[in-house]
Amino acid sequence: MKYLRLPVVALILCHFGISSAIEWKGDFRYREEYKDDDGNTSNRNRIRLRIKATAPVNDFIEVGTQLATGNSSDPVSTNQSLGEAQGRLSIGLNEAYAAIKPIEGLEFILGRSEVPFYRPGKSEMLWDADFTGQGLGIKSLLKGEMLSPYANLAAYWVQDRVLDDEADDAMLYAAQVGTSIQASTLIGFNVGAGYYDYQNVEKDSVLFKERTPIAIDYNLIEAYMALQLGLPIPVELFGHVTNNIAADTVNMGWTAGISAGKLKDPGSWNLWLGYREVELDAVFPYYADSDWGGGKSDYKGLKATATVQVLSGTTFGLACFLNQKDLKSEKDYSVYQADLVYKF
């Protein structure tokens, strides 16, 4: 079946291409990565390619699709390591959705798409940036001059157990509410909270191959705040905390950081620094950040990035992770990345 996917997707994209209303965008990233995992070192080169097309159906419905590289069994990475396969590299359908906007400020998203939830400081503590949810997402916003409250909802399949008549599907039901506050032309806030209820995921040998059977459920609550300062050099300060109330211990996670600068024109730049600590059962590990602490959960430490826009559509960035994983033994874990990104 996997050999049939690309011809079908190609036909879809060719059909999109005959319409002048189609909007295309994408990016290609080349990454050099060095990793030191408690004394075990490795070096690899990785690529990522993403191509997205969106097309209007009518005045209030839009359909979209995205192709991306990566392993089809990994929901949180679109990277492809060079040298892993001597044949062709893998590429698949990362997004396929319909966005319905019946009124201003309300959007229903059906299919597979980016999650609708606000992430303070682009935090990936709960959601890796490459993760796409499968099901229904809802985004609502009441735009105001000073206050702009919002609510985001989702009902996602985690695993469809169609082959087991006696087992219920593993699901995620989620809600997030918050508001942005424009206190002045120089000061803005974004504050909110969320609840994420994972159902029928415990004791699952398919979902949790590395911890079988898993003994807990995941019912996550979150709270966050971001402060934006409209200075000559834009600055954002953020904090994000989560607690898995279904677990009695090792159930807390938090992150805080600062971002300065904004990428917009050649010569512009951004600096980012953050600290994070995530206990073993604090987050649903298979949707969480795939880089910090080696991915998933049970880690702590710093991340720092520096990015400059060298040409139109071209950025060069450096990232450093100085972490410890397995918080009982506190094994050292560090990663250094150099990224060249072309956006089109």
C-alpha positions, 0 to 999 in steps of 0.5 A: 500500500505504501507504494500507492500513496505517492501517485495518489497524492501526486494526482491530488497536487496536480489537480490543485495545480491547475487552479490559480486560486491554489496557495503553495508554501513549503520549506527545506531544511538541512541539519548537521547534528552532534549528540553526546548521550552520557558519553556515547557520541554520534554525528548525523546529517538530516533533511526535512522537506515540507510542501503544503497546498491550500485551495478554497472550495467556496467563501467559507470552506478551504481544503489543505494538504501537506507532504512531508519527509520522515518515518511514517511510524513517528508522529513527532518528526519529519526528519530523514537521516541521510544514509539510513536508506540507500534507496529512496527517502520516505515522504508521506501525507502529513496533513489532509483537512477541510477548514470550515469558517461559518462566521468570523472568529469560528473555525472547524477543522476536519481531518489531519492538521496542526493542533489548534492550541496556543503554545506560549513561546512556541513551547513543545512541552505538550506538542512537538511542532511536527505533530498533526492531530487526527479528527476534529479541531475547533478554534474560536476567537472574539477579537477586541481592541484590548481583550481577545478571548479564545477557546480551542477544542479537539477530539482526536483519535490516538489509536483506532482499534478496528481489529478488536471489537471488545476494545474502545478506541484510544482518544484525546478530548481537549479544551483550552481557553485563554485571552490575549490582552493588549495593555498598551502599544508596547505591552501585551499578554496571553494567559490561559489554561487547558485540559487534555483527557486521554482515554483508553491509552493505559495498559496498551502494548501497541502504543507503549512498546517501551513501557508495557503495560503502562500503569497510568492514565493521562489527564493533563491540566496546563496553565501558561502566560506570555508577555510580549514587549513591543520594544525596538527589539521585540521581546517575549517572556513566557512560562508554561506548567502542566500536571498529570492529575491521573498520576500520583507521583512524577507528574509535573512539568514546567518550562520558562524562557525568553525570546528576543528579535524577530526574523522578517528581512535579511539581516534580522535575527532571533535569540531564544533561551529556555529551561524545562523540567518534565517528570516521567508521567507529566506529559503524554510522551508520544506527542511531546517534544522529540528533541529536548532530553532525547524526547518524550519525558523524564528530563531537565535542562537548557535549550538555546538557539540563535538564528539569522536571516541571511537572504530572503527566505533563507535562515541559518541557525544554531541550537544547543541542548544541555540536558539531563535525562532519566531524572533518577540517575541524571544522565548527561545528554547534549545535542548541538545542531546547525540548520540551514532553512530555505522557505518558499 
